[in-house]
Structures are given as structure tokens and as C-alpha cells.
Amino acid sequence: MAEKLVCHDVQAVRNADAAGAGGGNDKGFTLLEVMIALTIFAVFAAMFVVGQSGNLADSVQMREESLLRILCLNKINEILNDPPEFNDQLVISKEKKTFEDYPNYEYTLEYKKLKIPDLSQIAGKSGAGGGEGASGEEDGGEDNAQSSTSANATIFKNIKDNLESMVWQVRVTVTNKKTGFFYVLAAWPNNKNAKVKFDGI
């Protein structure tokens, strides 16, 4: 009986060894498979990082443009609500200052006068054409045509002078000192101190 138990124990040990040997034959990942997996992972990781970097850059640029536009609009509205005294000195020099709340941003103000073409010359040319067409008429008709042309020229000159004194142009440029990004807006403020005058009528 003891011999049978010993035989069974030996057989059990052999079976256990065989089972262990059989389990050791299972193949794991080879070095090549690991390298391929790592390469695929690295490619996807790089694509993800590049995509996120692009989105981040676009977001930063959009925030920059939005801030520049807001600063421009605020300065334009400030000028329109409280315009300066319009004179020739504004045209000669540019005003450049830094925002108090945004020390990294500066603005430049440029003022220009409204320039209108010489309408009296246009009226004179049309009047001259009318005079040629009426060359065969009586002297009284020619005098009336010349008088009408002179009156039109005077009216056009008054309109031109009044518009140029009443309407100005202001251009605001906001610049980021660090990045160099800038934003430009223009407006047409009214000279509230200008008076409408009609001379020679």
C-alpha cells in the first residue's frame, strides 16, 4: 500500500512538472511586436500633440485679435463721445500712448481733414459747355447762363468748405508691444464747434 502511494505521488509530481513545462511554451510579445506597438502609439501621440498645439495657437491668436479690436472700439467710442478740439495741429502730429490698464498695448491716433474735390471746377466745365451750346443765342441768354454758373460755383464752394470744417477722419491703431500684432479702425467724427456759413449768395 505504501508503494502505491509513493507511485501516485511521483506520478503527480511528474504531471505537475509536465504542466509547468507546457505552460512555459506559451509565447509572449517579441521585441519586434513591442517596437511596432510603440511606434504606432508614438505616431498617434504626435498627431494628437500637433493638433492640440494648433488649436491652442489659434485660440491665442483669436483672443489677441479680440482684445485688439475691443481696445480699438473703446478708443474710437471715447473720441466720438468726447472729441478733441479740431485744429491743424492734430493733422501735423500723431498721438501715441500706452493703455493704463494694458501696459503691453499702445495706441496711435491720426487725424485728417476731409478733402473734397473742387466742385467749382466741375460746375465751371458744365457751365462752359452750356455756354458753347448757347453761343448763337442773344447776349441776354449768355448773361443768364454765366450768372447761373457763377451761382452754382459759389454754392458748391460753400458746401465744400462747410463739409471740410465739420467732418474729420480719425484713425486708431492699437499695437501689442511684445508680439507686434496690431488692429486698425477709422471713424468720421463731427466738429461740433464748426459753424455752417454761406458766403456770396
Residue pairs with C-beta under 8 A, 6 or more apart in sequence:
29 37
64 176
64 179
64 181
65 181
65 183
67 102
67 105
68 105
68 174
68 176
68 181
68 182
68 183
69 183
69 185
71 99
71 102
71 105
71 107
71 174
71 183
72 107
72 172
72 173
72 174
72 183
72 184
72 185
73 185
75 107
75 109
75 172
75 174
76 170
76 172
76 185
76 187
79 109
79 170
79 172
79 187
79 189
80 187
80 189
83 189
83 190
83 191
83 192
84 90
85 193
86 111
86 168
86 191
86 193
86 194
90 111
90 168
91 111
91 112
91 113
94 108
94 109
94 110
95 108
95 109
96 106
96 107
96 108
96 109
97 106
97 107
98 105
98 106
98 107
99 105
99 106
99 107
104 176
104 177
104 178
105 174
105 175
105 176
105 177
106 174
106 175
106 177
107 172
107 173
107 174
107 175
108 172
108 173
108 175
109 170
109 171
109 172
110 170
110 171
110 173
111 168
111 169
111 170
111 171
112 168
112 169
112 170
112 171
113 164
113 168
113 169
114 163
114 164
114 167
114 168
114 169
114 188
115 164
116 160
116 163
116 164
118 160
119 153
119 156
119 157
119 159
119 160
120 153
120 154
120 156
120 157
120 160
122 156
123 149
123 152
123 153
123 156
124 149
124 153
126 149
127 145
127 146
127 148
127 149
127 152
127 153
128 149
130 145
130 149
131 142
131 145
131 146
131 149
134 141
134 142
134 145
135 142
151 201
154 199
154 200
154 201
155 201
157 200
158 197
158 198
158 199
158 200
158 201
161 197
162 194
162 196
162 197
162 198
165 191
165 194
166 190
166 191
166 194
166 196
167 188
167 189
167 190
167 191
168 188
168 189
168 190
168 191
169 186
169 187
169 188
170 186
170 187
170 188
170 189
171 184
171 185
171 186
172 184
172 185
172 186
172 187
173 182
173 183
173 184
174 182
174 183
174 184
175 181
175 182
176 182
